[in-house]
Amino acid sequence: MPYKRFLTQRQLEEELESVVFELENDNNVVLDAVYIPPDTDALTDEEDIDDENILAETAKPNDIVGTFELHIPSSSNSVDVDQNVRKQYDWDSSDEETLETKKRKITASVSRNTVLAPQWLKGEIEYTHSPISTEHQDKENVAVAVGGKTPLEVFFLFFDEEVTDLVLRYSHKYAADNNRHDFIVSKEELLNFIGIMYLSGYHTLPQTSMYWSTEEDKGVGIVKNCMSRNRFYSIKRNLHLSDNEQLDKNDKFSKIRPFVDIINRKNLQWGIFNFHLSIDEQMVPYFGRHSCKMFIKGKPYYGECLEAL
């Protein structure tokens, strides 16, 4: 299979800037180059990969497909404004300048060596109320609520009925919208599916189907006894966390926003805030195309970056 090289958004912008620079010098005009990102819809998170090959590292674009537009005027004198109209609306020559031209003038007028020194004021700090620490009481409340529970019972404090109902509701609606009306999944099957996904994070195999392999050194008995392979693929195909008909086009994570909001609320329910908190970032591996996918130096893979407390 021939190797196909894709250009990233940054590389395309560099190529476009060189074209704009040549055209402006040759024609003595000002051009507008605009990058238009794609709209948020039901297809923005589709993964164009082989779902069977988990460990494959094929060459894929790092940016989601968008649109570049180049606005070129037909002539520098193509716009002729009547002088009477200028006087009526108090037009100025600067009104006909493009935003890019104004930006260049402003940038040129400001010296790059200018350093703005902060001005400090002396005064007494006034507090509206004294800070009160409830750390000790919060620890006692968590100890009473969680003490004596098994790890599985603690898990269900976060992944409770509200979370499972949300996943089941949106998954059934997504299957019905795609004309798969015979798809029905129960709460027990959903929990079994999530358990297999957790296990696959620790017991990694090159392909998903190997968990159901009949060979002794590949198959995993607990997975085969829990759910059939075809049923696992059916649930994975229809699993959904939002309503595609009510997506927020200004939210790049609208596909998982309802689920994330609930999980954050569950975490705050048992969280304890004190004077010693640590904030770190973690990468969630993602092999599809999404504008928020990034690479952080020192991390072994591309994916979505999450802030962890």
N, C-alpha and C positions, 0 to 999 in steps of 0.2 A: 504493500500500500504506500503510495507516494506521500512524503511528508509535506504538509501544508503549513506555511508560516503565517501567523496572524499578527497584525500590528495592534499594539495597545493604544488606548486613548491618548496617552502622552506622546507616543511616536507619531500618531496621526496629526496631533496639534503642531508638532514640530515641522512636519511636511507641509501642513497648510500655511504656517507662518512664512515659510520660504516662498511659497507661491504668491501669497499676498504681498510680500516685500518686493518681488520682481514686478508684479503688475502695477503696484503703486509707483515704482520708479520709472517704469516704461510709459505709463499713461498719465502720470501726474494727477492721480485721483486717490480718494480715500475709500478703502474697502472695509466691509463689515464681515467678519468671520464668526459664526455662531455655532456652538455645539448644543444640540437639543437632546437631552436624555430621553429614554423611552418612558412611556406612560406605565404606571403601576396597574397591572391587570392580573387575570387569573393564570397567565402563562409565564410570569416573570421568574418563577422559581423552579421551572422544569429542568431536570438534570439530563443533559445529553451525553450520558455515559453508559457503559455496559454495566448493568446492575449486578451481573453475576461476578464480574471481576473486581473484587474489593481492593486489591493491592495494586491495580494498574496505575501507571503514571504516564498517561498519554498527554500529548501536547494539545492544550485547549486554550482558547482566549481567556484572558484574565478579566476582561471588562465586558459588561453587557452591551449588546448592540444598540447604538444610538444613531443620530443623524448630524452631519456637518452641513451647514449652509454657508454659501459665499455670495454676498450681495454685491453686484458690480453695476455701477451706473452706466447707462448707455453713452452719456457724454457729460463732460464737466459743466457745460452750459445748457444742459437739457431742461433745467428748472429756471423759468423766468417769472419772477414775481412782480406784479404791478406796483409802482411806487405809491399809488393811492391806498392800496391795501396795506402796504407797509406802515403808512402814517396812521391809518384807521386802527390798526391793532398794535401800534407802537413796536413794530418788529425791529430787531437789531440784527446785525450781520452774524452775531454769535448764535442766533436762534437757528440758523441753517447748518451749523456745524454738527457733525455726528458726535455721539458720546465718546467714540474712540479718539477723535481729534481733541476734544476737550480734556480727555484723560491724559493725553500726551503732553498738552500744554501745562497742565497742573503738575505733572510729574517733573517736567523740565524746570519749572519755576521753583520747585522746592529742592533745596540742597540736600544731598544725601548725607553730608557730614553734620547736619544740624542735630544736636542732642538736646532734648527737652529735659531740663533738670526739675525734679519734683520739689515742691515747696511744702515744708513741714510746718505745722502750727503747734504751739505749745498750749496745753489745756488739760483739764481734768476730764477723765472718761466718766460719763454718766450712764448708769444701768437702769433700765426700767424695772427690772426685777432681778433678784439674785438667782443664779443657777442652782437647780436642785438635782442631785444625783439620785436616781431610783435604781441604780445597778443592783444593790443588795436585795431589794424587794423583788426585782425582776428575776433574779437568779432563784430566789425561793419559789416564786410562782412557777417557773419552768421546771424546777426539781419536783414539785408536787404533781404537775401535769404529766411529766414524762417519766418520772421515777417508777421503776418496776415494769416498764413496758418492754416488749421484745423489739428487735430492730425492724421487723415487719410492721408492728403496730406504730412505731415512730414514723415509718415511711408513709403510712396512711393518714397521719396528721397533716402531711403536706399534699399528698395525692389522694384526696378524699372524694366524696360523692359529687361535689361540685365540679371537680376537674374531670372526672370520668364522664359525667353527663354532658359537659361541653364537647369533649372529643367525640362521643357517640353521636351527638346531635349534628355536628358539622360533617362528620364522616358519612352518615346516612344521607344527608342532603347533597353532598358532593357526588355520591354514587348515583342518586336519583337524577341529578342534573345531567349526568353523563350516560343516562339510559341504562343503568345497571340496577334495575329495580329489585332484583332478587338478592341483592347484598344486604345482609342483616348480621350484625355482630353484637354479641352479648357483652356484659361487663366482665364476666369471667374470661372470655376469649381475649378481650382487650388487655386485661392484666397479664395473661399468659404471653401475649405478644410483647408487651413492655418488658417482661422478665427475660424473654429470649434476646431482646435488644441489649439489655444490661449485660447478659452473659456474653454476648458477642464482643463486647468491649474488652473483656478480660481474656476470653478464650477465642483468639483471632484465628480465622482460617482464610486461605486465599479467595475462596468463593463461598457465597452464602449457601448454595445447595449442598456443600460438603457436610453441613451439620446433620443432614438426613442421609448421608452416604451409608451404604451397607458394609463398606470396608471397615475393618476393625480399628485401623489407625486414623480414621478420618471422622466417622460418625460420632455424634454426641447423643448418648442414650436419653438423657433428661429432655433434650430438645425434641427428639422423635416421639417420646411418650407424651409430651405436652401438647403438640400441635403438628398437623400434617404440613408438608412442604407447600402444597397448593393453597391451603388455607392461609398460611403465613404470607404468601405472595398476594393473595386477594386482599387481606387486611392492609398490607403495606401499600398496595395500589390505591386504595380508597381512603386511607387515613388523611384527615384534614382537621385544621385547627381554626378555621375562620370561614366566613360566608363570602364567596367570591362576588356576590352581587352587592356587597356593602363595603368594599375596600376603600380605604382612604388613599387617594393618589399622592398625598403629600407625605405619607408614611411608608418608608421603604421596607419596614418590617410588618406591614399590615396583615400579611399572610399568617403571622403567628402572634399578633398583638393581643388578642383575647386570652390566649394561653399564658403569655408572658405576664400580663397584668395580674392574673389570678395567682401565679406562682410567686410573684413579688409580694403580693398581699399575704400569702401563706408564710413566706419567710419572715416578714415583719411581725407576724403574730407571735413568733417564738424568738425573735431577735433581741439581743441585749446590747444596748449602747453604753459604752463607757469611755474613759479618757484614753484608752489604748486600743486603737483600731488599726488594722492593716488593710490597705487597698491594693489589689493586684489585678492583673489582666490575664485572661486565659483565652486560648484559641479553640474554636469549635470547627473541626475539619469540615469543609464543604467543597464538593467537586463539581458543582453546577456553575451557572453563570449568574452573577449578582453584582450590582454596582457597589455593594458594601464589602465585598470580599477583599481581603488585604493580606499582605505578607509582613511579618514582623521578624527582624533579624534575631536569630537565635532559636526561632520556632521552626520545627521540621516540615510544616505544611501550610498551605493556604487555607483560609477560612474566615469565619466571623469572629471578631474580637469582642469579648464580654468583660465588663468590669466586675470583679468579685470583691466582696467585703469580708 
